[in-house]
């Protein structure tokens, strides 16, 4: 009988104020995932204001294994509690 390998993940990020009076922040982040001998790392950062957000991520950075990586760019707007985001990914 096949057992699904245990999956581990960890997230690390911080919101750094650039201009607190205008509520502008930069948020770098890392996400680590591991399952069945495959270890992947995502690294990225966002720029954020009260109404606008833009960022870039390097996804699936192989740590000990070969695999497909991608660069994702994201942008979005916020209005009255709603957020609309768009992202586009390119395999590298």
JOJOHU-V110342 format. One record per pair of residues at least 24 apart in sequence whose ideal C-beta (glycine too) atoms are under 8 Angstrom apart, sorted by the first residue. I is the first residue (numbers start at 1). J is the second residue. D is the distance in whole Angstrom. If there is no record, write none. Layout:
BEGIN
I&J&D + I&J&D
END
This chain:
BEGIN
5&35&5 + 5&36&4 + 5&37&8 + 6&35&7 + 7&33&7 + 7&34&7 + 7&35&4 + 8&32&8 + 8&33&7 + 8&34&5 + 8&35&7 + 9&33&5 + 9&34&7 + 15&48&8 + 22&49&7 + 22&50&8 + 23&49&6 + 23&50&5 + 24&48&7 + 24&49&5 + 25&49&8 + 27&55&8 + 37&64&8 + 37&65&7 + 38&65&5 + 38&67&7 + 39&63&4 + 39&64&5 + 39&65&7 + 40&67&7 + 44&72&8 + 46&74&8 + 50&78&7 + 51&77&6 + 51&78&5 + 51&79&7 + 52&76&7 + 52&77&6 + 52&78&8 + 53&77&7 + 53&78&7 + 53&83&8 + 53&85&7 + 59&89&7
END
